[in-house]
Amino acid sequence: MAEVRLVDVTKRFGSTVAVDRVSLDIADGEFLVLVGPSGCGKSTLLRLIAGLEDVTEGQVHIGDRVVNDVPPKDRDVAMVFQNYALYPHMTVYDNMAFGLRMRKVPRDEIDRRVRQAAETLGLTNLLRRRPAQLSGGQRQRVALGRAIVRDPKVFLMDEPLSNLDAQLRVQMRTELARLHQRLGTTTIYVTHDQVEAMTLGDRIAVLRDGKLQQVATPQEIYARPANVFVASFIGSPPMNFIRGVVERSDGEVRFAGGGLSCRLEGELAEEAEAYLSSGDGHRREVLLGVRPEHIHARLAEGSAVSGETHLVATAEVVEPLGAETFVYVTAGATSLTVRVDPRLAVRPGDRLALVLDGGQLHLFDAATEQSVRELAAVVLA
């Protein structure tokens, strides 16, 4: 096993910057997930670590050496691809053994490693089959086995589950988590699926347009997003945003916008105070963020109107999902998604009174879209 360290790594394809000055430390034995939308640079970054692409600027460290000029075969990494890349004419055993044979590993050692990996992955009874005789999940396990037998310092996985159906993906996620717990090998995993990122990663690195947006544990990414992009990308459905202003009024720090007026409390109020102090000190334009599960809804009665702590909205679309129901509502010009108890019988056209959980609100600067928490930290430091 080994740590992986990226120092200001940049990759350009002509005038296009695919990876832009990414610095990242991945601890020995850590499972790090690179996540982001298509075209954000996550697969390119993985290929730079593997040596399949040349680094334009910066350094890639694996263990105690810089590997920028080290060929892929000598980096002691194993890569698992999206398309399995199995040899169709070879058996499962031979597919898993092929790389070791190319490295002139003794036959007895090859047999020991292949059978040990097969037992770990539940492939022992399939060793004599060919890929065409396997299901998609079994083929993916063979691809994993081929990587495991090499006993590399680092596993690199490029969307290995994206070709599987939904049920198999859940099953394979569980198997990957168990495998990492058993082997403890440093793993860098690329996906655009936030559920995979949240369930598999010790930490998540979110990328956008080749730039690193935030690196943190899954819970911290979810609870304390660094900017609007991270807040909207992580979480399903994504965070709601209400445009407005934060200002000092009668000794309080308040948010007003989208028909909502509320006093900020606790840590958020302190951060908003510091944020205001870094500007003109009285009033700044912001986006208020709140996740669907942090909005409490009930059917509105009579002529209820928006006010101090709540909004009155109209249900537009109702999505019952069994254990929960998502309701897409409008409150004036503001559109929101709300998670409600499925026992609340909401129909399109119903009016709902929405109360926002004051302890679960987020503020983002309207111009930079950075979290007020991040901006305030500079002032409070």
N, C-alpha and C positions, 0 to 999 in steps of 0.2 A: 504494500500500500504506500501511498505518497500524497503529499499535499500538492495542489495545483495553484499557481499564482500568475495572474495576468497583470502586467504593468503597462498602462497606457496603450493597449493593443488597438491598432487601427488597421482596417482593410479597405483598400480602394479598388474598384474595378473601373479603370479609366477615370472619369470625373465623378463617378458615383461612390459615395462613402457608405459602405455596407455595415461597417463596425467603426464606431467613433470613440477613440480614447477610453476604452473600457479597462478599468482596474478592478480586480476581484481576487479575493483570497478564499480558496476552498480547502477546508481542513482535511487532514488525513482521516479517512473513514466516513466523511460527510456525504450525504445525499443532497446535492444541490440541483434545483430545477430552474432551467432557463425558460421563461414563458413570455409570450407576447404575440401580437397578431402576425399574420403572414407578411413577410417582407421586412420584419423588424431586425433581422441580423442574427437570430439565435442559432440557426443551423450553420451559418457561416462561421460564427464564433466557435462552434463545436469542431468544425473542420479545421480551423486554425490550430486548435489544441491537438487534434489528431495528426496534423501535418499534411492534410490533403489540400490545403491552401497555404500560400506563403504570406507571412505577416508583412504588411507594408511598413508599419512603424510599431515600436513597442517590443515587449519581451513576453515570452511564454516560458514559465518555469514548471517543471515536473520534478518533484523531489528537490534535490539540491543542485540541479543543473538547468541552464538555459537551453531550450530545445529548438530554437528558431531554425537552426540549420541541420537539425537531426532528422533523417528520413523517417517516415511513419513506422516502418518495421522495427526501428530501433528505439521507439519512444516508450515501449512497454505499456501500450494502451490497447484496449479491445473495443471495437465499435459494433453496435447493434443497429441495423438500419430499419427503416420503415417497411421495405419490400422483402425482408428476410434474406434474399440473395443466397438461396440454397442451390446446390448442384442437383438437378432433377434426376440424373442417372445414378447418383450415389445413395446408399442407404443412410439412415439417420446416424449410425455409428461412423460411417466413413465421412459424412459431412462434418461431424464433430471432431474427427481425428485429423482432417485434412491439413489444417494449419500446423499442427504439431509435427506431422510427417514432413512438411516443407522445411521445418526447422531442425530436422534430423534428430528429434527426440527418440530415445530408445523405445522399442516396441512395447515392452512391459510397462513402462511409464505411461505411454499413450493409453494402453488398455485400462490402467488403473484410474487415470484422470477421466477418461470418457465414461467409465462405468460409475464412478463416484458422482459426476455431474448428472448423469442420467437418473441416478437414484434420487438426487436432490430435486430434480425437476419432474419426477414421475414419468420418465421416458424409458425405463428399463425394458418394458414389454414391447417397445416400438423400435428398438435398435435395428432390426432387420427390415423395416419398412422403408419405402422411398417417399419423398415429399408429396407425390400425387396421391398417396394413400393416407395422408394426414389431414386433419381439420386445420383451420386457420390458427386456432390457439395452440395446437400441437406444433405446427411449423414455427410459430413464434418462440416456443420453448426450445426448439432445436437451435434456433438462431442464438438464443441466450446461452444454451449449453456450449455452443461453439466458442463463445466468448469466455465462458467460465473456465473451460479446460486449459486455457492459456495462462490462468492465474496471473492476470495483469496487475499493474499498480493502479490503473484507473479504468473504469468502465465509462464509455461514451455512448449514450443512447439517443438516437434521433427519431423521435415520434414513433417508437416501436409498436404502439398499440393502435395506431390510427386506422389500420386496415381491418380491424376486428369489429364485430357487431357489438351493440351496447352491453349485452349481458356478458360476453367474453371479455370486454374491456374491464368491467368491474372485477371479474374473476382474476384476470391477469394483473391488475393493480395490486390485489391482495397478495398474489404470488410474488410479485416484484418486491413488495414491502418485506415479506417474510425472507426472501432471498437475501436482501441487503442486511437484515438483522443477523442472518446466519453467517454471511461471508464478511461483512464489515469493510468491503472494498470501496474506496473513494468512487463516487458515481456522479456524473454530470448528465442530466436528463433534459432533453428538449421536448417541449410540447406547446401547443396553442390552447390546450384544454385546461381551464383553470381548476376543474375538479381534480384532475391528475396532479396538478401542481400542489394544491392544498393538501391532498391526502398522502402524497408520497414524499414531499420534500422536507428535509430538516430546515432548509432555508429556501427561499424563492428569490430569484433575480428577475425583475421585470424589465424588459427592453422595449424601446419604441424608436423607430427610425435609426437604429444602430447605437442609440445612447442608453446607458443604464439609468433607469428611473428610480429604483429602490431595491435594496437587498435586505431581507429580514425574514424572521420566522413566519410561517403561514398566518398565525394568529395576529402578529404585529402588523403584517401587510393588510390584513382585513380590518383590524381595529384602528390602525393609525396610518392610513395611506399618505404618502408624501405629496401627492398632487392629484388633480382631477382625473388624469388618465388612469393612474393606478386604482383610484377609488371606483372608477366606472368599469375597469377591465376585470378586477377581482370582485366576485360576488354575482350571484345569479338569482333573480334579476339584479341589474346593476344599481348602484346608489342613485337616489333622486337628488336633483339640484334645484334650488330656488334662488333666483337672482334678487339681490337687494343691497342694503347698506348695513354696516355695523357702526354704531355711534354711541357717544356718551350722552346720557340724558338723565337729569335729576339724580346724579351720583351713581347711576347704573350704566352697564354696558348692554345695549339692546340690538337686536336684529329686526329689520323691517323690510318686507318685500313679499310680493306674490300674494297679498292679502293676509299675511301673517305678521304679527308683532309679538316678540317675546323677549324676556329678560334672559341674558346668558348667565350661567351659574358655574361655580366651582373652577376647575382647571381651565375650562374653555374661556371663562370670563377673564381669567388672569392672562391667558395667551392673547385674547382680543385686546386687552388693555395695552400690552406690550406692542402689539401690532399697530394699534392706533398711535402710540407714542413714536413709532418709527416713521409715521407720515405727518399729517398736519395736526394730529392729536385729537381730532373730534369726529371725523366721519370718513369712511372709506367704502368703496364698492366691493362686494364680496359675493361668493356663491355659498349658500348654506347647503350642506350635504346631510342626508339622512337615509339610512337603508330601509327597504320595505318592511322589514321585521321590527323596526323601531318606530313605526307609526301605528297607533292604536285607533281602531275604527269602530263606530257604532252607527246604526241608522239614525239619521237626523230627524228630529221631531219638529213639527210646526214650522215657524218662520226663522229657524236658527240661522245666524249669520256668522261670518268669520270674525274672530276677535283676538283677545289677548293671548290665548294659548292654543287656539285651534283654528282649523280651516274647515269650511263646508265645501264639499266637492260632489261632483256627479259621476256616478259609475258609468263608464263607457263600455268596457269589456270585462267579462268575468271568466277566469280560468280555474276551474276546480281540478285539483291534482290529488284528491284523496285525503292525504294527511294535512293538506293546507290548500288555501285558495288565494290566488293572486287577482287583485282587482286593479284595473287601469282606470284612473280617474282624472278629471280636469277640475281645477279650481281657478276660475277666471282664465288667464292665459297660461297657467302653470299645469303641466301634466305630471302625474305622479303614479308610481306603482306601490301598492299596499298589500302586505300579506295579512290575511284575516283568518280567523277560526272558521273551518268549513261549516260549522253549525250556524254561522251567521248567514242567513238566507238573503244574499245580495243578488239583485237582478240589474241588468243594464237600465239606466234611467233613474235608479234610486239615488237619493241624496244621503251622503255620509258625513258625519262629524269626525274629523281626524284630529287626534292629539299627538303631537310629536314628543318623544321621550327626550327631555332636556339633557339627560346625562349621556346621550348617544349622538349628539350633533357634531358636525364637522364644519369648519370654515376654510374657504379657499380664496385667495386673492383673485379678483375678477380679471385682472390684466395678465398676470403670470401663471395663474391656475395652480400656484404652489400652495401647500397647506399653510394656514396662518400659524400652526404649531411650529413648522420648520422656520418660518420667517421670524416668529417671536423668539425662538431659541437664541438667535443672534443677539437680540436686545437683552434677553434675560441672562445671557452668559456673563 
